[in-house]
Amino acid sequence: MKIGIVVTDPADWTAERFIHGLRLVGVEPITIELGKAVSNVSEITCEGFSLFDLDGLLVRDVGGGGLESSVFRFDLLVELECSGIQVVNPSHAIQLAANKHLSYWKLKRSKLPLPLTCVTSEIKEAISFVENLGSAVAKPIFGYKGLDVELIDAKRLHRVSTIIRERGVIYLQEFIPHAGRDVRAFVVGNEVIGAIYRIAPENEWISNLSQGGTPQPCSLTGVQKDLAIRAARALGAAYAGVDLIGDENETFVLEVNGTPSGYGLFAACRVDVTRAIIDLLMNRVRG
């Protein structure tokens, strides 16, 4: 059996756990960097290996870069899926999760509770949205790891025009008071494997682990588990990191990550989510 892992950094914790986990089930994984792939319209190869010879493919990280290179890498995944190869996560799920605006609509159609959101290129509309709420969080539509996220209130309304000038559009989301923490729930298939609180650094509000946040064990309510599973399903994800915010009385879905790191869950709870993801892929490959 030939199983590939799409990576950009083989030393990444989650990539290493995928490699280790596959070896535990008797499979020597083939690491693939799609940036090195070649498509001649009849075959897709990477460093001399035909990707059509794969039985399954785990996607850890598609990689960044310009528009054309990103589209090319996703096109490769689509073609591999069309050839019958089991790809986890599916390319469409990763793309949806990466696009906050489009994923918002998918989540809304699934009747999930979401913070109020406004996406616009109109400065007046964006300022009005912030003024009506008192404050709002500005995020890049294709952002990750909490980068370029900022809180805009009455004293920072000037940032609206600046962001629109730089990006052409602004994505604003209602700021939900959260005492410096949110929840990352890990969904694999139709099950929540585990969850963590992400605790923001002192006097900060952004809790992403890549921004200095600290993972702590979290026990979800039945309602929160259901929200996480429904959110992953809404985007067609085989597995996902679902970000929740709120409390036992009211919880909102913030966003869904289609290529989440499993490090925080392991560090806080000693739960290795990559093992469940590998099991899911192997079951699909075996039919």
Backbone torsions as a table, in degrees:
resi	resn	phi	psi	omega
1	MET	NA	134.4	-178.4
2	LYS	-113.8	115.0	179.8
3	ILE	-118.9	128.4	178.4
4	GLY	-104.5	157.3	174.6
5	ILE	-127.9	119.9	177.2
6	VAL	-82.1	118.5	-178.0
7	VAL	-137.9	159.3	166.9
8	THR	-113.7	-22.9	178.3
9	ASP	-135.4	98.1	-179.1
10	PRO	-60.1	-19.1	179.9
11	ALA	-87.0	-3.1	175.4
12	ASP	-58.8	140.6	-174.2
13	TRP	-56.1	-48.1	-176.6
14	THR	-67.4	-39.1	176.9
15	ALA	-61.7	-43.7	178.9
16	GLU	-61.5	-39.2	-179.9
17	ARG	-69.7	-34.6	174.3
18	PHE	-61.9	-46.3	-179.5
19	ILE	-62.2	-46.9	179.7
20	HIS	-62.8	-44.0	-177.3
21	GLY	-65.3	-38.5	178.1
22	LEU	-66.7	-37.7	178.1
23	ARG	-64.8	-33.3	178.7
24	LEU	-64.7	-28.5	179.2
25	VAL	-98.1	15.4	173.1
26	GLY	85.7	19.1	-179.5
27	VAL	-117.9	128.1	174.8
28	GLU	-90.4	106.7	-173.7
29	PRO	-70.9	152.9	176.8
30	ILE	-107.7	113.5	179.8
31	THR	-80.1	135.3	-173.9
32	ILE	-130.7	126.5	173.0
33	GLU	-107.8	107.8	-173.5
34	LEU	-61.7	-22.2	175.8
35	GLY	-63.4	-16.5	179.3
36	LYS	-103.6	4.7	-177.2
37	ALA	-75.4	153.4	177.5
38	VAL	-127.3	127.6	176.3
39	SER	-115.9	120.8	176.5
40	ASN	-109.0	21.5	176.8
41	VAL	74.1	-9.8	172.5
42	SER	-118.9	-16.6	-179.7
43	GLU	-152.4	150.7	174.9
44	ILE	-120.2	121.0	-179.2
45	THR	-123.5	159.0	174.6
46	CYS	-141.8	112.9	-177.7
47	GLU	52.8	42.9	174.8
48	GLY	88.0	-7.4	-178.8
49	PHE	-99.6	131.0	178.2
50	SER	-77.4	120.3	-179.3
51	LEU	-70.2	-16.3	177.1
52	PHE	-72.8	-10.1	176.9
53	ASP	-84.4	-4.4	-179.9
54	LEU	-74.0	149.4	171.2
55	ASP	-94.8	-30.3	-179.8
56	GLY	-154.8	161.0	-177.1
57	LEU	-144.0	122.7	173.0
58	LEU	-94.8	130.4	179.1
59	VAL	-104.5	108.0	175.1
60	ARG	-87.0	-46.4	-174.7
61	ASP	-157.2	119.4	-179.3
62	VAL	-76.0	-28.1	-179.9
63	GLY	98.9	160.7	-179.6
64	GLY	-96.7	-153.6	-179.9
65	GLY	118.6	-169.2	-178.9
66	GLY	-74.9	174.1	-176.8
67	LEU	-58.8	-50.5	-174.9
68	GLU	-64.5	-41.3	-179.8
69	SER	-67.6	-36.8	178.0
70	SER	-66.3	-45.5	178.3
71	VAL	-61.0	-41.1	179.4
72	PHE	-58.9	-45.4	-178.5
73	ARG	-64.4	-40.7	177.8
74	PHE	-68.8	-34.9	175.7
75	ASP	-59.4	-39.3	178.5
76	LEU	-61.5	-44.0	179.2
77	LEU	-62.4	-40.6	179.6
78	VAL	-61.1	-44.7	-179.3
79	GLU	-65.2	-37.3	177.6
80	LEU	-65.5	-40.1	176.5
81	GLU	-62.8	-41.7	-179.1
82	CYS	-65.4	-24.7	179.6
83	SER	-81.2	-4.3	177.4
84	GLY	102.1	2.0	178.9
85	ILE	-76.6	135.5	176.8
86	GLN	-75.6	117.3	-179.1
87	VAL	-115.7	126.0	-178.8
88	VAL	-131.4	120.6	-5.4
89	ASN	-72.1	154.1	174.2
90	PRO	-60.4	148.5	-176.5
91	SER	-58.7	-39.7	-176.9
92	HIS	-67.2	-32.2	179.5
93	ALA	-69.4	-41.1	178.7
94	ILE	-64.8	-42.3	179.8
95	GLN	-64.9	-42.8	179.1
96	LEU	-63.0	-45.7	-178.1
97	ALA	-63.9	-33.2	-178.9
98	ALA	-72.3	-22.1	-177.0
99	ASN	-100.8	99.1	-174.2
100	LYS	-61.3	-37.2	-178.0
101	HIS	-68.2	-50.1	-178.2
102	LEU	-66.3	-39.4	179.6
103	SER	-66.5	-31.8	177.0
104	TYR	-57.1	-45.2	-179.4
105	TRP	-66.7	-38.6	176.9
106	LYS	-61.9	-43.6	179.6
107	LEU	-67.1	-38.7	179.5
108	LYS	-64.2	-41.3	179.3
109	ARG	-65.6	-22.2	176.2
110	SER	-89.8	9.8	174.9
111	LYS	60.5	38.0	176.5
112	LEU	-90.1	145.7	179.6
113	PRO	-72.4	123.7	-175.5
114	LEU	-129.0	149.4	172.8
115	PRO	-64.3	151.5	175.1
116	LEU	-58.2	138.2	-173.8
117	THR	-138.0	145.1	177.1
118	CYS	-138.7	127.3	176.4
119	VAL	-124.8	122.0	-173.4
120	THR	-160.3	159.9	171.3
121	SER	-105.1	1.5	-178.3
122	GLU	-92.3	117.0	-177.6
123	ILE	-60.1	-44.8	-177.9
124	LYS	-61.9	-40.9	179.7
125	GLU	-64.4	-42.4	-179.2
126	ALA	-65.8	-43.3	179.1
127	ILE	-64.4	-41.1	178.5
128	SER	-60.9	-40.4	179.4
129	PHE	-61.6	-45.5	179.7
130	VAL	-64.7	-44.9	-178.2
131	GLU	-62.7	-38.6	-179.8
132	ASN	-66.7	-32.8	-178.6
133	LEU	-92.6	-22.7	-175.5
134	GLY	96.9	-35.6	176.0
135	SER	-163.7	157.4	178.7
136	ALA	-153.0	156.2	179.1
137	VAL	-96.7	127.1	174.8
138	ALA	-97.2	128.5	-179.5
139	LYS	-132.0	149.3	169.0
140	PRO	-67.5	141.0	179.0
141	ILE	-61.4	-35.6	179.7
142	PHE	-110.8	34.0	-178.2
143	GLY	-79.3	167.9	178.0
144	TYR	-157.6	158.6	176.1
145	LYS	58.8	22.0	177.5
146	GLY	74.6	11.3	-179.3
147	LEU	-75.3	141.8	175.9
148	ASP	60.1	27.9	174.4
149	VAL	-97.6	134.5	-178.8
150	GLU	-148.0	154.2	178.7
151	LEU	-95.8	127.1	-179.6
152	ILE	-113.7	123.6	175.7
153	ASP	-127.9	-166.0	-175.7
154	ALA	-59.4	-30.8	-178.6
155	LYS	-81.1	-11.6	-175.9
156	ARG	-122.9	24.4	-179.4
157	LEU	-62.8	-23.2	178.5
158	HIS	-61.9	-22.1	-179.2
159	ARG	-68.6	-23.4	-179.5
160	VAL	-59.9	-53.3	-178.5
161	SER	-64.9	-35.3	179.7
162	THR	-64.8	-46.0	-179.7
163	ILE	-63.5	-43.2	179.9
164	ILE	-64.6	-37.9	178.3
165	ARG	-66.3	-38.0	-177.6
166	GLU	-77.6	-40.3	-173.2
167	ARG	-106.6	-18.5	-177.1
168	GLY	88.8	-14.2	-178.2
169	VAL	-158.2	153.9	176.4
170	ILE	-126.0	136.7	177.4
171	TYR	-107.8	114.5	-178.1
172	LEU	-117.3	137.1	179.8
173	GLN	-132.9	139.4	177.6
174	GLU	-50.5	133.5	176.3
175	PHE	-81.6	119.4	179.9
176	ILE	-99.2	115.6	177.3
177	PRO	-54.4	132.3	-172.7
178	HIS	-145.4	14.8	174.9
179	ALA	52.9	32.8	174.3
180	GLY	76.7	20.9	177.2
181	ARG	-150.8	151.8	168.9
182	ASP	-134.4	-173.1	-175.3
183	VAL	-122.7	135.5	168.9
184	ARG	-113.3	115.0	178.4
185	ALA	-102.9	136.4	-178.6
186	PHE	-104.9	117.1	-177.7
187	VAL	-109.3	131.8	172.8
188	VAL	-130.5	120.3	-173.9
189	GLY	63.8	-124.3	179.5
190	ASN	-110.4	31.1	-175.7
191	GLU	-136.6	141.9	170.9
192	VAL	-87.4	116.1	-176.8
193	ILE	-78.4	-30.7	-179.2
194	GLY	176.0	173.8	-179.4
195	ALA	-151.5	153.9	176.6
196	ILE	-134.0	151.6	162.1
197	TYR	-82.5	141.3	170.4
198	ARG	-108.5	112.1	-174.1
199	ILE	-95.9	122.4	179.9
200	ALA	-70.0	152.8	174.5
201	PRO	-58.9	158.7	-178.4
202	GLU	-54.9	134.4	179.1
203	ASN	66.1	16.4	175.7
204	GLU	-118.4	167.0	179.2
205	TRP	-124.3	-15.5	176.8
206	ILE	-82.6	123.6	-170.0
207	SER	-108.5	4.0	179.0
208	ASN	-53.9	137.9	-179.0
209	LEU	-62.0	-33.2	179.3
210	SER	-70.3	-12.4	178.0
211	GLN	-106.8	18.9	176.8
212	GLY	98.8	5.1	177.9
213	GLY	-67.9	159.6	-178.3
214	THR	-118.8	130.8	178.1
215	PRO	-82.8	138.1	173.9
216	GLN	-135.8	150.2	-179.4
217	PRO	-59.2	144.9	-180.0
218	CYS	-138.4	132.1	174.5
219	SER	-103.0	117.7	-178.0
220	LEU	-83.2	150.7	170.1
221	THR	-76.7	167.1	176.9
222	GLY	-60.3	-38.2	179.2
223	VAL	-64.6	-43.4	-179.7
224	GLN	-65.5	-39.6	176.2
225	LYS	-60.9	-43.2	179.7
226	ASP	-62.6	-41.7	179.0
227	LEU	-61.7	-43.2	-178.7
228	ALA	-63.8	-45.2	179.9
229	ILE	-64.0	-43.9	179.7
230	ARG	-65.0	-36.0	179.8
231	ALA	-66.9	-44.1	178.0
232	ALA	-63.5	-42.0	-179.9
233	ARG	-64.7	-36.3	-178.7
234	ALA	-60.7	-31.4	-179.5
235	LEU	-96.7	1.8	178.4
236	GLY	73.3	25.2	-176.4
237	ALA	-85.7	135.4	173.6
238	ALA	-74.4	-32.9	172.9
239	TYR	-146.3	156.4	-176.3
240	ALA	-163.6	155.9	166.2
241	GLY	-102.5	116.1	-176.2
242	VAL	-107.1	122.6	-179.0
243	ASP	-93.2	124.8	-178.5
244	LEU	-120.1	153.6	176.8
245	ILE	-146.3	146.7	-178.5
246	GLY	134.3	-149.6	-179.7
247	ASP	-144.0	-167.5	-177.5
248	GLU	-65.2	-22.5	-177.9
249	ASN	-87.2	-33.8	-178.3
250	GLU	-151.9	124.4	-179.4
251	THR	-125.7	138.0	177.7
252	PHE	-114.5	149.4	171.5
253	VAL	-88.9	121.8	179.0
254	LEU	-85.0	-54.7	179.6
255	GLU	-168.0	173.5	-178.6
256	VAL	-125.8	133.7	178.6
257	ASN	-106.0	122.9	-177.1
258	GLY	-88.4	-7.4	175.8
259	THR	-138.4	60.6	-173.8
260	PRO	-74.5	148.6	171.4
261	SER	-76.1	141.2	177.7
262	GLY	-95.8	2.7	-173.6
263	TYR	-62.4	-45.8	-175.9
264	GLY	-59.8	-41.6	179.8
265	LEU	-65.4	-39.9	179.7
266	PHE	-68.6	-41.2	-178.2
267	ALA	-64.7	-37.9	-175.9
268	ALA	-88.1	-35.8	-170.2
269	CYS	-121.7	-5.4	-175.9
270	ARG	59.9	31.9	176.2
271	VAL	-107.2	122.9	-179.7
272	ASP	-98.4	98.6	-176.0
273	VAL	-67.1	-22.1	-178.2
274	THR	-64.4	-28.1	179.4
275	ARG	-65.5	-40.7	179.1
276	ALA	-68.3	-36.9	179.6
277	ILE	-67.0	-41.1	177.5
278	ILE	-62.3	-44.4	178.5
279	ASP	-58.9	-41.8	179.9
280	LEU	-62.5	-46.4	-179.9
281	LEU	-63.4	-45.5	-177.5
282	MET	-62.8	-37.9	177.2
283	ASN	-64.0	-38.2	179.0
284	ARG	-69.8	-38.7	179.4
285	VAL	-65.0	-40.9	-178.3
286	ARG	-76.6	-14.0	177.5
287	GLY	76.0	NA	NA
